[in-house]
Amino acid sequence: MAKPDLHHQLILFFLAASLCFSICKPFQLISGPGDGFSWINEEDSEVDMVQTRHDSSSSCDLNSGKWVYDQSYPLYDSTCPYLSTAVTCRKNGRPDSDYEKWRWKPHGCSIPRFDALKFLGKMRRKRIMLVGDSIMRNQWESLVCLVQGVIPTGHKTVSYNGPSMAFHALDFETTIEFSWAPLLVELKKGSGNKRILHLDMIEENARYWRNVDVLVFDSAHWWTHSEQWSSWDYYMEGQSLIKSMNPMIAYQKGLTTWAKWIDLNLDPRRNRVIFRSMSPRHNRENGWKCYNQREPLAFFSHQHVPEQLVVLKEVVRKMSFPVYLQDITTISALRRDGHPSVYRRAISQEERQHPSGFSSDCSHWCLPGVPDIWNEMLNAIL
């Protein structure tokens, strides 16, 4: 039998190669809008690299970078109707506005500018819930204001359910929710009106988290309030009533209860969980450390890692559910200019001349401002 000529050999080779490509290639998940893998999104390629749960040499460190002044910011203004009075610093009389115009730029990658329509498209028919304390409420207001401007009047609404509130983008069937749970675990009244923090009970709060597609948590500040401001009189674990405990041990126990609930109740194919690290405070000098600050710090003279962050990383590391730890502590610590300070309420011209007569808030953040950058990072993570 005659050998096939070169032309026929090439045809046979390409037929075999194409057959092998269709049969031999590894099994792939084809994701559609109705399944649990719709998080795999081609648009995510616009994010150069973001942090991952497992560090690798190829991941970009979002915390290594600098604040750059950007005239195109902010992405909304203080007339956003969903802002609470305490964070609308411009409306309350703050004379400068540069704090609205700083953008975080990592050294090795970029954070995409927040695009409200793309975000809503990605979150179509989904619920995203931010769970935590008043600073998480601060971030919720930021996220709602970043989104609401592209939605016509009459196509958006806010509803309330117990400790939760929800912004509804009706055309997208998307809800952006906030649920008040500053300690995550349960704080209850006991006999004699004593306040008891149950370190191993969480269901009363967690029932609001069920059926949520994306959960973003924070819990840190309330665990370290001084005794004068503490929200409880006793800890309880099992049947044991405990008067005092090292706050970081209590925090570790409370977070472990939260971690067990996540591991037992959520499915990584359907749910995303992000834990945002603690927001830094600039409360030294009785809350006046942030007053009259006009620009970010360029660097730290010494780096301080809060104990809460060490405990949080250890708890998350032991979980079976893949929780993404969003670390905003380091970058935000540079922004002592971003707090309301005395502009937490409207103040008169006369009061501005003598501001030392009332308190200065160096914990929460002016909006527009720093939490907008947290939400740009959150959007990149998603």
Secondary structure, DSSP 8 states (H G I E B T S, - for coil): -----HHHHHHHHHHHHHHHHHHHS-------TTSTTTT--GGGGGS-----SS--TTS--TTSEEEEE-TT--SS-TT-TT--GGG-TTTTT----GGGSEEEEESSS------HHHHHHHTTT-EEEEEESHHHHHHHHHHHHHHHTTS-TTSEEEEEETTEEEEEEGGGTEEEEEEE-TTSSEEEE-GGG-EEEETT--HHHHTTTTT-SEEEE---GGGG--GGG-S-SEEEETTEEES---HHHHHHHHHHHHHHHHHHH--TTT-EEEEE-------HHHHTSSTT--S--S--SS----HHHHHHHHHHHT-SS--EEE--HHHHHT-GGGS-BTTTS---HHHHHSGGGS--B-SS--SSSHHHHHHHHHHHH-
